[in-house]
Amino acid sequence: MLDHIGLRTAQFDTLLAFYKAALAPLGYTVMMEYPGAAGIGRDYPDFWIGADDKGGSNIHLAFKTDSRAAVDAFHAAALAHGGKDNGAPGLRDYTPTYYAAFVIDPDGNNLELVCDKA
């Protein structure tokens, strides 16, 4: 089980603003902040962004929700804050109830929000 995950970025302020907006539909807020680092979460800071002049992490991140409306809101917020569409909200072929949206964040990471509820 994971406790937390962190991304490195050469554009800290841009990426922090993006994730604050994109993860707001999940109830995520900045819970801890230090110079060049911020922890975002609901109950505790389980998602971290850290400044690194070497560049970004370039990974796939998938967050989970119980609400298809949150998937829709996530996609809209991410696009409004510098994300690029990588799959509009909708059902996927993975399972009959897999409803997800995908965006590319300002650093090129593939971000997904999935709801596996009918």
C-alpha positions, 0 to 999 in steps of 0.5 A: 500500500502506498503512503504518498507519492511525489512529482519533481518539476522545474516549474513548481508554481505552475504545477502546484496551481494545476494540481490544486485546481485539478484535484479540488473535485476530490476534496484535495487541498494544500495541507503542507507547504515549504519552499519548493515543496507542497503536500496535497491531500484530503486527510493527510498530504499523500501527494507531493510536488517538489521543485527540481531544476532537472525537470519533470517526472513523466509518469502516469498517475491515476486517482480514484473517486466514487463520483462520475460528476467528480471525473467530469469536474476534474477534467474541466478544471484540469483543462482550464488550468493548463492541462491537455486533453488525453481522453474526455470523461466517459466509459472505458473498455477496462470494466463495464463501469470504468468511467474515467478522464485523462489529461496531460499535466503541464510537465507531460505527466498522464493524469487520470481520474477514475470512478468504477461505480455504476 
